Amino acid sequence: MKTTKLSELSNYHGIDASNEISLYEYGLLINDSNINDIHCFYGVGSNDGCNYDSFDCGNISGKEIIDLLNELDKNGLLSCAGMNESDWLNTSPVNQIYDLLSYFGYLNIFGDSYNTFKIENN
């Protein structure tokens, strides 16, 4: 199984100020330096039922985020997020992607995960 080191992801950020917490507890780190090609590491599994311990990666664009919002259950996601569409669209890409993953699951956002890997906290 492939392994990546958390220290190699210093140009990524997540929901929390700590990349460690963002990755292992929230299951998401992104590099959104290019809104047309946002690279994401996201959690796909947990052996302890609490913290993510297996991951995959994928890319999504700002346009795809809006397309997914409109194609999937927009009202359900916005209700869950406690926002109207305008407010949600004004949140950061990391918040938008986290909401999409939390509400719809990674399969509906990034597709099947065939090559999961570990990210070591070093």
Backbone bond lengths (Angstrom), bond angles and torsions (degrees), N, CA, C in turn:
res aa  C-N    CA-C-N  psi(-1)  N-CA   C-N-CA  omega(-1)  CA-C   N-CA-C  phi
1 M - - - 1.453 - - 1.529 108.95 -
2 K 1.297 116.16 133.01 1.458 123.51 178.18 1.532 110.02 -63.02
3 T 1.320 116.10 145.41 1.461 121.15 177.02 1.517 109.02 -131.44
4 T 1.310 116.51 137.09 1.455 123.69 174.79 1.522 107.39 -118.38
5 K 1.310 117.59 152.53 1.463 121.46 177.95 1.527 109.21 -100.48
6 L 1.319 115.58 136.27 1.459 120.88 179.40 1.527 111.00 -57.07
7 S 1.327 117.63 -35.33 1.470 120.92 -179.38 1.532 112.26 -63.28
8 E 1.335 117.35 -21.73 1.464 121.34 177.99 1.531 112.17 -76.96
9 L 1.330 116.98 -7.84 1.458 121.71 -176.52 1.531 111.79 -106.92
10 S 1.317 116.97 33.54 1.465 120.64 -175.83 1.528 112.69 -67.32
11 N 1.313 118.72 -20.81 1.472 120.57 178.65 1.527 111.64 -91.18
12 Y 1.340 116.86 14.02 1.465 123.22 176.61 1.526 108.63 -108.03
13 H 1.321 116.20 161.34 1.459 120.86 174.73 1.522 108.79 -146.03
14 G 1.325 115.10 167.22 1.453 119.85 -177.35 1.508 112.80 -140.44
15 I 1.320 115.64 -161.30 1.464 123.07 -178.99 1.518 111.33 -65.31
16 D 1.320 116.88 -41.05 1.453 123.12 -177.98 1.528 109.62 -95.43
17 A 1.324 117.37 159.31 1.463 120.67 176.69 1.526 111.14 -64.83
18 S 1.321 116.71 -24.79 1.463 121.91 178.41 1.522 110.07 -93.48
19 N 1.329 116.84 123.28 1.467 119.77 177.05 1.521 111.10 -63.31
20 E 1.322 116.97 -33.09 1.464 120.77 178.71 1.529 110.86 -61.77
21 I 1.304 117.05 -48.23 1.472 121.28 179.04 1.524 110.01 -66.79
22 S 1.327 117.06 -43.04 1.471 120.54 179.92 1.519 111.24 -58.37
23 L 1.321 116.63 -41.64 1.453 120.43 -176.54 1.524 112.38 -76.87
24 Y 1.320 117.28 -53.89 1.464 120.21 -171.72 1.533 113.48 -79.94
25 E 1.330 118.10 -32.46 1.459 119.89 -179.13 1.525 112.77 -94.87
26 Y 1.323 117.57 -42.91 1.460 121.04 -179.55 1.528 113.05 -94.02
27 G 1.311 116.86 -19.83 1.461 120.88 176.18 1.510 115.46 74.97
28 L 1.350 117.72 33.67 1.467 118.34 -179.26 1.522 112.11 -157.82
29 L 1.325 115.02 128.76 1.460 123.47 166.84 1.518 106.77 -132.89
30 I 1.336 116.82 139.61 1.463 119.68 -179.96 1.523 110.75 -133.40
31 N 1.313 114.34 156.48 1.458 122.41 168.40 1.522 105.08 -119.24
32 D 1.321 115.66 106.17 1.462 120.60 -177.32 1.530 112.06 -109.80
33 S 1.327 116.23 33.02 1.465 118.99 177.88 1.524 111.56 -65.98
34 N 1.334 116.64 -21.10 1.465 121.95 174.47 1.530 107.12 -126.02
35 I 1.326 117.48 105.39 1.467 122.25 -175.68 1.533 111.88 -61.80
36 N 1.330 116.76 -20.51 1.461 120.00 178.56 1.523 112.87 -84.68
37 D 1.330 116.57 -6.54 1.466 120.98 -179.55 1.530 108.70 -154.64
38 I 1.322 116.20 77.33 1.459 122.28 -179.06 1.531 108.21 -85.48
39 H 1.319 116.54 121.63 1.462 120.49 179.39 1.526 108.91 -93.86
40 C 1.328 116.00 132.47 1.461 122.06 -174.64 1.521 111.66 -126.51
41 F 1.321 116.51 138.21 1.461 123.22 164.05 1.521 104.96 -106.78
42 Y 1.325 116.88 126.50 1.464 119.90 -176.71 1.520 110.50 -134.93
43 G 1.328 114.49 148.57 1.451 121.07 -178.78 1.515 111.72 -76.21
44 V 1.347 115.29 138.26 1.467 120.45 178.22 1.520 112.58 -123.85
45 G 1.315 118.15 -11.47 1.452 118.82 -178.48 1.513 112.97 -158.20
46 S 1.341 114.08 157.26 1.453 121.31 179.80 1.516 109.15 -147.04
47 N 1.315 116.52 121.58 1.467 119.73 177.62 1.518 112.47 -76.61
48 D 1.338 117.33 -29.61 1.465 119.54 -177.26 1.527 112.82 -97.61
49 G 1.336 116.91 0.66 1.465 120.23 179.92 1.508 113.58 73.56
50 C 1.296 117.01 7.79 1.462 120.22 -175.96 1.522 111.87 -125.98
51 N 1.316 117.27 -59.80 1.464 121.58 -178.48 1.520 110.16 -107.27
52 Y 1.331 115.37 142.92 1.463 120.40 177.32 1.526 109.56 -67.37
53 D 1.331 115.95 140.06 1.457 119.92 177.15 1.529 112.84 -133.88
54 S 1.315 117.91 -3.44 1.461 120.88 171.41 1.526 108.11 -132.52
55 F 1.323 114.67 144.72 1.456 121.06 -168.96 1.519 111.25 -137.03
56 D 1.306 114.41 164.03 1.451 122.67 170.69 1.521 106.03 -140.52
57 C 1.313 116.69 174.49 1.459 119.76 178.79 1.519 109.35 -138.03
58 G 1.297 115.15 157.02 1.448 121.13 179.67 1.507 110.70 -166.27
59 N 1.312 115.49 172.87 1.457 122.12 179.82 1.519 109.69 -118.91
60 I 1.324 114.13 149.43 1.457 121.74 176.45 1.531 106.87 -148.89
61 S 1.306 116.85 149.73 1.474 120.11 178.33 1.526 109.44 -107.55
62 G 1.312 115.00 163.92 1.455 119.83 175.82 1.518 111.54 -58.71
63 K 1.322 116.88 -37.11 1.461 120.75 177.96 1.526 110.53 -65.52
64 E 1.330 117.03 -41.60 1.471 120.15 178.91 1.524 111.69 -63.91
65 I 1.326 116.99 -34.48 1.471 120.40 177.03 1.526 109.33 -59.85
66 I 1.319 116.90 -47.86 1.475 121.38 179.74 1.525 110.49 -66.07
67 D 1.336 116.83 -41.73 1.473 120.11 177.40 1.521 111.27 -59.60
68 L 1.342 117.76 -44.28 1.466 121.01 179.32 1.526 111.00 -63.30
69 L 1.312 116.48 -41.18 1.462 119.86 177.77 1.523 110.37 -58.32
70 N 1.316 116.80 -42.80 1.463 120.85 -177.42 1.528 113.23 -77.60
71 E 1.336 117.49 -28.41 1.466 120.70 -177.87 1.519 112.93 -84.73
72 L 1.315 117.10 -31.42 1.458 121.02 -176.92 1.532 109.10 -94.51
73 D 1.284 118.70 -161.46 1.467 123.43 -176.63 1.528 111.07 -79.61
74 K 1.337 115.60 78.78 1.460 121.34 -177.07 1.525 111.98 -56.27
75 N 1.340 117.24 -48.27 1.469 120.12 -177.12 1.518 111.88 -63.09
76 G 1.332 116.58 -38.57 1.460 120.18 178.39 1.514 111.96 -65.16
77 L 1.329 116.91 -45.73 1.458 120.36 179.82 1.522 111.11 -63.69
78 L 1.317 117.04 -45.69 1.462 120.20 -179.04 1.520 111.27 -64.97
79 S 1.314 117.15 -37.65 1.465 120.85 176.61 1.526 110.65 -64.03
80 C 1.316 115.75 -43.75 1.463 120.91 178.92 1.530 110.87 -63.79
81 A 1.324 116.61 -39.43 1.466 121.39 179.97 1.532 111.81 -77.02
82 G 1.326 117.34 -15.31 1.458 121.33 -179.78 1.517 113.17 70.96
83 M 1.338 116.37 34.85 1.460 120.53 -177.76 1.519 110.84 -138.08
84 N 1.317 114.57 159.16 1.461 118.24 168.86 1.528 107.83 -86.97
85 E 1.309 116.79 170.55 1.461 120.89 -174.54 1.523 112.38 -60.51
86 S 1.306 117.25 -43.16 1.461 121.00 -178.42 1.529 110.79 -61.39
87 D 1.332 117.17 -46.04 1.465 120.06 179.49 1.528 110.87 -63.65
88 W 1.346 116.51 -42.04 1.464 120.16 -178.70 1.529 110.34 -63.60
89 L 1.323 117.41 -41.93 1.469 120.87 179.78 1.525 112.11 -66.15
90 N 1.329 117.44 -20.13 1.464 121.13 178.24 1.528 113.13 -90.97
91 T 1.340 118.24 -0.81 1.461 119.90 174.95 1.526 109.04 -77.95
92 S 1.293 116.11 168.08 1.467 120.76 -178.67 1.525 111.01 -71.56
93 P 1.332 117.37 156.93 1.462 119.87 178.08 1.528 113.27 -56.46
94 V 1.329 117.93 -36.66 1.470 118.76 -179.86 1.525 110.95 -63.98
95 N 1.327 117.67 -38.04 1.465 120.71 177.25 1.523 110.89 -68.64
96 Q 1.318 117.23 -40.80 1.462 120.87 179.10 1.527 111.19 -63.26
97 I 1.322 116.75 -46.90 1.460 120.50 -179.47 1.523 110.26 -65.61
98 Y 1.323 116.91 -40.97 1.467 119.88 178.12 1.530 110.47 -60.91
99 D 1.330 117.21 -44.23 1.468 120.50 177.98 1.519 111.22 -60.92
100 L 1.328 117.22 -44.98 1.467 120.85 179.08 1.523 111.18 -60.78
101 L 1.337 116.74 -46.40 1.464 120.55 179.64 1.522 111.63 -64.68
102 S 1.325 116.59 -42.64 1.469 120.52 -178.28 1.516 111.60 -65.23
103 Y 1.311 117.08 -40.29 1.462 120.74 -174.95 1.529 112.67 -84.33
104 F 1.332 117.68 -41.76 1.464 120.95 -173.29 1.538 113.98 -104.43
105 G 1.322 117.39 -17.14 1.463 121.16 -178.15 1.517 111.83 84.48
106 Y 1.328 114.14 153.61 1.467 118.63 -175.40 1.523 112.80 -63.95
107 L 1.330 118.36 -29.55 1.465 119.72 179.85 1.519 112.11 -60.61
108 N 1.321 117.07 -37.93 1.460 121.30 -179.34 1.533 112.96 -80.18
109 I 1.311 116.54 -14.95 1.462 119.95 -179.37 1.528 110.87 -101.46
110 F 1.327 117.15 -48.65 1.462 121.46 -175.44 1.526 113.91 -112.37
111 G 1.308 118.42 -10.83 1.459 120.99 -179.40 1.523 112.07 90.37
112 D 1.331 115.35 -172.33 1.460 121.19 -178.36 1.519 111.61 -60.55
113 S 1.329 114.41 150.46 1.450 121.46 179.27 1.521 108.84 -115.05
114 Y 1.324 116.46 107.04 1.455 121.15 -176.17 1.524 113.52 -101.80
115 N 1.302 117.80 -22.78 1.466 121.36 -175.01 1.523 111.11 -126.23
116 T 1.324 116.05 65.60 1.462 118.65 179.34 1.518 110.12 -68.50
117 F 1.316 116.04 160.93 1.454 121.76 -178.63 1.522 109.58 -149.31
118 K 1.297 116.11 168.73 1.453 123.89 178.14 1.525 108.64 -97.74
119 I 1.316 115.31 150.15 1.462 121.03 170.45 1.523 106.23 -122.06
120 E 1.338 115.08 112.61 1.445 121.21 -176.59 1.525 110.25 -81.96
121 N 1.319 114.66 136.50 1.456 120.60 174.66 1.530 107.08 -91.55
122 N 1.314 116.17 104.92 1.451 119.34 -175.37 1.503 112.36 -108.88
